[in-house]
C-alpha cells in the first residue's frame, strides 16, 4: 500500500480550494489534503510536514522566502493563461483550463523528477537571455532593457522571441514564475 501524498493547499478562495481538494481526492488517491486560508495558518502548523504545496501567485510571491526553497514541491495556480501556452516545468496549474487539462498538469507535476527539471530548463537560456528575462520580469520595457544592456531594441525583441520559443511561455506572468522557480530573480525584484 502506497503512502498518502501530504498536500497543503494555501488559498484564500474557499470554493477554489474545495474544487482542488475534490479533484485531488477523485483522481490522485491516496492523498491527505490540508487546507489553509492564509499563509499564517500554515506557518502556525508544522509547515515542513507536507510533500506538496499548492497556492496562488500572490501568496507565492509574498511568501517566496518559504516557497522558493520548496519550489520542487510547489504548484502555483495561475488564473490567466494564453491559449496554447505551455510550460516546461510542471509547476503551474491553469485554473481556467478544462478538467482534463488540469488532471494532465497535476499528473505531470506528481510524476516528474522535480530536482532535474529546474537544472535542465535553466540551462536552455544563454547568459544574455537570462539578463533580458530578469529585466523583463522586473517590469522594464523593451526600450529600458535595450538601454540598460547597451543593445538595440531589435536585439531585445530577438532575445524575447528566443526566450518564449525555448520556454514555451508567452506571458510576462509565466516568465516571472519561471524566473522565480529557477532562482533567476528573488521575490523582492517583482513589482506587485
C-alpha positions as CSV (number, residue, x, y, z in Angstrom):
1,X,0.0,0.0,0.0
2,X,1.5,3.4,-1.0
3,X,1.8,6.2,1.4
4,X,-0.7,9.1,1.0
5,X,0.7,12.3,-0.6
6,X,0.5,15.0,2.1
7,X,-0.7,18.1,0.3
8,X,-1.1,21.6,1.7
9,X,-3.5,24.0,-0.1
10,X,-2.9,27.6,0.8
11,X,-5.7,29.6,-0.8
12,X,-7.9,32.4,0.4
13,X,-10.6,31.3,-2.1
14,X,-12.6,28.6,-0.3
15,X,-14.5,27.5,-3.3
16,X,-11.4,27.1,-5.4
17,X,-9.8,25.1,-2.5
18,X,-12.8,22.8,-2.3
19,X,-12.7,22.1,-6.0
20,X,-9.0,21.4,-5.9
21,X,-9.4,19.1,-2.9
22,X,-12.2,17.2,-4.8
23,X,-10.1,16.8,-7.9
24,X,-7.1,15.5,-5.9
25,X,-9.2,13.1,-3.9
26,X,-11.0,11.7,-7.0
27,X,-8.0,11.3,-9.3
28,X,-4.9,11.1,-7.2
29,X,-5.8,8.9,-4.2
30,X,-4.4,8.2,-1.8
31,X,-3.9,11.9,-0.7
32,X,-4.2,13.7,2.6
33,X,-5.1,17.3,1.9
34,X,-4.9,20.1,4.5
35,X,-6.5,23.5,3.7
36,X,-5.1,26.8,5.0
37,X,-7.0,30.0,4.2
38,X,-3.8,32.1,4.9
39,X,-0.1,31.6,4.9
40,X,-0.1,32.4,8.7
41,X,-2.4,29.4,9.3
42,X,0.1,27.2,7.5
43,X,3.1,28.7,9.4
44,X,1.2,28.1,12.7
45,X,1.4,24.4,11.9
46,X,4.4,22.3,11.2
47,X,4.6,23.5,7.6
48,X,7.5,21.2,6.6
49,X,5.4,18.1,7.1
50,X,3.9,18.2,3.6
51,X,5.1,16.5,0.4
52,X,3.5,19.2,-1.8
53,X,2.2,22.8,-1.6
54,X,-0.4,24.4,-3.7
55,X,-1.0,28.2,-3.7
56,X,-1.9,31.1,-5.9
57,X,0.6,33.5,-7.5
58,X,0.1,36.3,-5.0
59,X,0.8,34.2,-1.9
60,X,3.7,32.6,-3.7
61,X,5.4,35.9,-4.4
62,X,4.6,37.4,-1.0
63,X,6.0,34.3,0.8
64,X,8.7,33.5,-1.7
65,X,11.3,33.0,1.1
66,X,9.3,30.0,2.2
67,X,8.3,28.7,-1.3
68,X,11.5,29.1,-3.2
69,X,13.4,26.5,-1.2
70,X,10.4,24.2,-1.8
71,X,9.9,25.1,-5.4
72,X,10.3,21.5,-6.5
73,X,7.3,20.7,-4.2
74,X,5.1,23.7,-5.0
75,X,2.5,24.2,-7.7
76,X,1.2,27.7,-8.4
77,X,-2.4,28.2,-9.5
78,X,-2.5,30.6,-12.4
79,X,-5.8,32.4,-13.2
80,X,-5.0,33.5,-16.7
81,X,-3.0,31.8,-19.4
82,X,-2.8,32.5,-23.1
83,X,-4.4,29.8,-25.3
84,X,-1.8,27.2,-26.2
85,X,0.7,28.4,-23.6
86,X,2.6,25.5,-22.0
87,X,5.4,25.4,-19.5
88,X,8.4,23.1,-19.5
89,X,8.3,22.7,-15.7
90,X,5.3,21.1,-14.0
91,X,4.9,23.8,-11.5
92,X,1.7,25.5,-12.8
93,X,-1.9,24.7,-12.8
94,X,-4.1,26.8,-15.1
95,X,-7.4,27.2,-13.3
96,X,-9.3,28.2,-16.3
97,X,-8.3,25.1,-18.2
98,X,-10.5,22.1,-18.8
99,X,-10.7,19.4,-16.1
100,X,-8.8,17.0,-18.3
101,X,-6.1,19.6,-18.9
102,X,-5.8,20.2,-15.1
103,X,-5.6,16.5,-14.4
104,X,-2.8,16.2,-17.0
105,X,-0.9,19.1,-15.4
106,X,-1.2,17.5,-12.0
107,X,-0.2,14.1,-13.3
108,X,2.9,15.8,-14.9
109,X,3.7,17.6,-11.6
110,X,3.4,14.4,-9.5
111,X,5.3,12.2,-11.9
112,X,8.3,14.4,-12.9
113,X,11.7,14.2,-11.4
114,X,11.5,17.8,-9.9
115,X,15.1,18.0,-9.0
116,X,16.3,17.7,-12.6
117,X,13.7,19.9,-14.2
118,X,14.9,23.1,-12.7
119,X,18.5,22.4,-13.7
120,X,17.6,21.4,-17.2
121,X,15.3,24.2,-18.0
122,X,17.6,26.9,-16.6
123,X,20.4,25.7,-18.9
124,X,18.3,26.4,-22.0
125,X,18.8,30.1,-21.8
126,X,22.0,31.9,-22.7
127,X,23.5,34.4,-20.2
128,X,22.3,37.3,-22.2
129,X,18.8,35.8,-22.5
130,X,18.8,35.5,-18.7
131,X,19.8,39.2,-18.4
132,X,16.9,40.2,-20.6
133,X,14.5,37.9,-18.8
134,X,15.5,39.4,-15.4
135,X,14.8,42.9,-16.6
136,X,11.5,42.0,-18.3
137,X,10.1,40.3,-15.2
138,X,11.3,43.2,-13.0
139,X,9.0,45.5,-15.1
140,X,11.3,47.1,-17.6
141,X,10.0,47.9,-21.1
142,X,11.8,46.7,-24.2
143,X,13.4,50.2,-24.6
144,X,14.5,50.2,-21.0
145,X,16.1,46.7,-21.4
146,X,17.9,47.9,-24.5
147,X,19.2,51.0,-22.7
148,X,20.3,49.1,-19.6
149,X,22.1,46.4,-21.5
150,X,23.5,48.7,-24.3
151,X,21.9,46.7,-27.0
152,X,19.5,47.6,-29.8
153,X,15.7,47.4,-29.5
154,X,15.7,44.8,-32.3
155,X,18.2,42.6,-30.3
156,X,15.9,42.8,-27.2
157,X,13.0,41.7,-29.4
158,X,15.1,38.8,-30.8
159,X,16.1,37.7,-27.3
160,X,12.4,37.8,-26.1
161,X,11.3,35.8,-29.1
162,X,14.1,33.2,-28.4
163,X,13.1,33.1,-24.7
164,X,9.4,32.5,-25.4
165,X,10.3,29.9,-28.0
166,X,12.7,28.0,-25.8
167,X,10.5,28.0,-22.7
168,X,7.1,27.8,-24.4
169,X,5.9,30.7,-22.1
170,X,4.4,33.8,-23.8
171,X,3.1,35.9,-20.9
172,X,5.1,38.1,-18.5
173,X,3.4,36.4,-15.6
174,X,4.5,33.0,-16.8
175,X,8.1,34.2,-17.4
176,X,8.0,35.7,-13.9
177,X,7.2,32.3,-12.3
178,X,9.8,30.6,-14.5
179,X,12.4,33.1,-13.2
180,X,11.3,32.7,-9.6
181,X,11.2,28.9,-9.7
182,X,14.6,28.7,-11.3
183,X,16.2,31.2,-8.9
184,X,16.9,33.8,-11.6
185,X,15.1,36.5,-9.5
186,X,14.0,37.0,-6.0
187,X,10.5,37.8,-4.9
188,X,11.7,41.3,-3.9
189,X,12.7,42.0,-7.6
190,X,9.0,41.9,-8.6
191,X,6.7,44.9,-8.6
192,X,3.2,43.9,-7.4
